[in-house]
């Protein structure tokens, strides 16, 4: 379980994000509200997913992705995505074999698209379900000692779930409320973003070698 000290670093990190990445958040908000996997098309995949990858640090990957293959993959995964619709990082039952298989199946199918790697797969998955899937990149994988396979991603989600539950416990204690209300308040105070997205912001900032340069700003 994460310590109260790590919770303090989490809160510091997401506050820093709010101050420095306002423009990124504006785009992100449009992205998660605008993309609908049930109405996937070549235009929507390019407009939202490819542009998201382009702007979110994987430009060379975005340029290589086979658009038609990604559209087909998302259409094929509709049943799996429906099974996980409404499921949050904090309440997903990762001991349920069907859920475990769905997460691995989604990761593997998205990763099979030409041009899609481990980092871009997680980012695409996050857009498909922003409340459940946590993004990662090579620095984050290295920090958590993770590989790039679907089993690694599932284990990563397990670890992030533990962190999310612990962080919300401490936040709830500060606010005098239970976990569900703590999650609602934390999201409300951070632009409506999910705990899955907020943990990504914490992970991303924490693993940047140049973070100290940003800390001097405050």
Number of C-alpha atoms within 10 A of each C-alpha: 11 14 12 14 8 14 19 13 14 21 17 12 20 20 15 18 18 15 9 13 10 11 9 13 16 11 13 17 13 11 17 16 9 13 17 16 19 12 9 15 18 13 12 16 22 16 14 21 23 24 16 22 21 16 13 14 13 18 15 11 17 22 14 12 17 13 21 13 16 27 20 16 17 23 16 13 16 14 12 17 20 13 12 17 13 14 16 18 24 22 12 17 14 17 9 9 10 13 16 16 16 17 23 18 15 23 21 16 17 25 23 15 19 15 18 19 17 21 20 28 23 22 21 25 21 19 24 21 22 22 20 27 26 27 27 22 22 14 16 19 19 12 12 12 10 16 14 15 14 20 17 15 23 18 14 21 21 18 14 22 23 15 21 21 19 20 26 24 21 18 23 19 13 10 12 12 15 13 19 14 15 21 21 15 17 20 16 12 9 16 12 13 19 21 28 23 20 22 22 20 20 19 24 17 20 18 16 11 9 10 12 11 8 11 10 7 8 6
